[in-house]
């Protein structure tokens, strides 16, 4: 019997696999569409994000290890990171055309 895919983890409103990756070949997880939609973007094929080293605080929230904050905009600025990944994907698409 095949194993069920592990549940995604939520880090400051974005979803990742247990390996802290938005796209993971190890566990066949791809959270790009859900994250794009949540942050107000139409889903496109782009590179996946990776969460920085994080730990769980006493309230059960993931927090960045660098600043110790569950809402750290420096480490968890997902909208900005998605915007950059989308721009890179569009630029790469124009080059291959």
C-alpha positions as a Markdown table, in Angstrom:
| # | Residue | x | y | z |
|---|---|---|---|---|
| 1 | Unk | 0.0 | 0.0 | 0.0 |
| 2 | Unk | 1.3 | 3.4 | -0.9 |
| 3 | Unk | 2.1 | 5.9 | 1.9 |
| 4 | Unk | -0.1 | 8.9 | 2.2 |
| 5 | Unk | 1.6 | 12.2 | 1.4 |
| 6 | Unk | 2.7 | 14.0 | 4.7 |
| 7 | Unk | 0.6 | 16.9 | 5.7 |
| 8 | Unk | 2.1 | 20.3 | 4.7 |
| 9 | Unk | 3.4 | 22.7 | 7.3 |
| 10 | Unk | 2.3 | 26.3 | 7.5 |
| 11 | Unk | 5.0 | 29.0 | 8.1 |
| 12 | Unk | 3.7 | 32.5 | 8.3 |
| 13 | Unk | 0.7 | 31.8 | 5.9 |
| 14 | Unk | 2.7 | 29.8 | 3.3 |
| 15 | Unk | 2.7 | 26.0 | 2.9 |
| 16 | Unk | 5.8 | 23.8 | 2.7 |
| 17 | Unk | 6.6 | 20.1 | 3.0 |
| 18 | Unk | 8.2 | 18.7 | 6.1 |
| 19 | Unk | 11.6 | 19.4 | 4.4 |
| 20 | Unk | 10.8 | 23.1 | 4.4 |
| 21 | Unk | 10.5 | 23.1 | 0.5 |
| 22 | Unk | 7.6 | 24.5 | -1.5 |
| 23 | Unk | 8.4 | 21.9 | -4.2 |
| 24 | Unk | 10.0 | 18.7 | -3.0 |
| 25 | Unk | 10.9 | 15.6 | -5.0 |
| 26 | Unk | 11.5 | 13.6 | -1.9 |
| 27 | Unk | 7.9 | 13.7 | -0.8 |
| 28 | Unk | 6.2 | 14.7 | -4.1 |
| 29 | Unk | 4.9 | 17.9 | -2.6 |
| 30 | Unk | 4.1 | 21.0 | -4.7 |
| 31 | Unk | 2.6 | 24.0 | -2.8 |
| 32 | Unk | 3.2 | 26.7 | -5.5 |
| 33 | Unk | -0.4 | 26.9 | -6.7 |
| 34 | Unk | -1.8 | 27.2 | -3.2 |
| 35 | Unk | 0.8 | 29.8 | -2.1 |
| 36 | Unk | 0.4 | 31.8 | -5.3 |
| 37 | Unk | -3.4 | 31.9 | -4.9 |
| 38 | Unk | -3.2 | 32.8 | -1.2 |
| 39 | Unk | -0.9 | 35.8 | -1.9 |
| 40 | Unk | -3.1 | 37.0 | -4.8 |
| 41 | Unk | -1.2 | 35.7 | -7.8 |
| 42 | Unk | -2.4 | 33.5 | -10.7 |
| 43 | Unk | -0.4 | 30.3 | -10.5 |
| 44 | Unk | 2.5 | 29.9 | -13.0 |
| 45 | Unk | 5.3 | 27.5 | -13.4 |
| 46 | Unk | 8.1 | 29.0 | -11.3 |
| 47 | Unk | 10.9 | 27.9 | -9.0 |
| 48 | Unk | 9.8 | 26.7 | -5.6 |
| 49 | Unk | 10.6 | 28.6 | -2.4 |
| 50 | Unk | 12.6 | 27.2 | 0.5 |
| 51 | Unk | 12.0 | 28.2 | 4.1 |
| 52 | Unk | 15.0 | 29.2 | 6.1 |
| 53 | Unk | 16.0 | 27.2 | 9.1 |
| 54 | Unk | 13.0 | 27.2 | 11.5 |
| 55 | Unk | 11.9 | 25.8 | 14.8 |
| 56 | Unk | 8.6 | 25.4 | 16.5 |
| 57 | Unk | 7.9 | 27.8 | 19.4 |
| 58 | Unk | 5.9 | 26.9 | 22.6 |
| 59 | Unk | 2.7 | 28.1 | 20.8 |
| 60 | Unk | 3.3 | 25.5 | 18.0 |
| 61 | Unk | 4.2 | 28.1 | 15.4 |
| 62 | Unk | 7.2 | 27.9 | 13.2 |
| 63 | Unk | 9.7 | 30.8 | 13.8 |
| 64 | Unk | 12.9 | 31.6 | 12.0 |
| 65 | Unk | 16.0 | 30.6 | 13.9 |
| 66 | Unk | 17.9 | 33.8 | 12.9 |
| 67 | Unk | 15.5 | 36.2 | 14.5 |
| 68 | Unk | 13.2 | 34.0 | 16.6 |
| 69 | Unk | 10.0 | 35.4 | 15.1 |
| 70 | Unk | 7.0 | 33.5 | 13.7 |
| 71 | Unk | 6.1 | 36.6 | 11.6 |
| 72 | Unk | 9.6 | 37.6 | 10.5 |
| 73 | Unk | 9.3 | 39.6 | 7.3 |
| 74 | Unk | 13.0 | 39.3 | 6.6 |
| 75 | Unk | 13.0 | 35.5 | 6.6 |
| 76 | Unk | 9.3 | 34.9 | 5.8 |
| 77 | Unk | 8.6 | 37.6 | 3.2 |
| 78 | Unk | 6.8 | 35.1 | 1.0 |
| 79 | Unk | 5.0 | 37.6 | -1.2 |
| 80 | Unk | 8.2 | 39.4 | -2.1 |
| 81 | Unk | 10.0 | 36.0 | -2.7 |
| 82 | Unk | 7.1 | 34.8 | -4.9 |
| 83 | Unk | 7.2 | 38.0 | -6.9 |
| 84 | Unk | 10.9 | 37.6 | -7.6 |
| 85 | Unk | 10.4 | 33.9 | -8.5 |
| 86 | Unk | 7.6 | 34.9 | -10.9 |
| 87 | Unk | 9.7 | 37.6 | -12.5 |
| 88 | Unk | 12.6 | 35.1 | -13.0 |
| 89 | Unk | 10.2 | 32.5 | -14.5 |
| 90 | Unk | 8.7 | 35.1 | -16.9 |
| 91 | Unk | 12.2 | 36.3 | -17.9 |
| 92 | Unk | 13.4 | 32.7 | -18.5 |
| 93 | Unk | 10.3 | 32.0 | -20.6 |
| 94 | Unk | 11.0 | 35.0 | -22.8 |
| 95 | Unk | 14.6 | 33.8 | -23.4 |
| 96 | Unk | 13.4 | 30.4 | -24.5 |
| 97 | Unk | 10.8 | 31.7 | -26.9 |
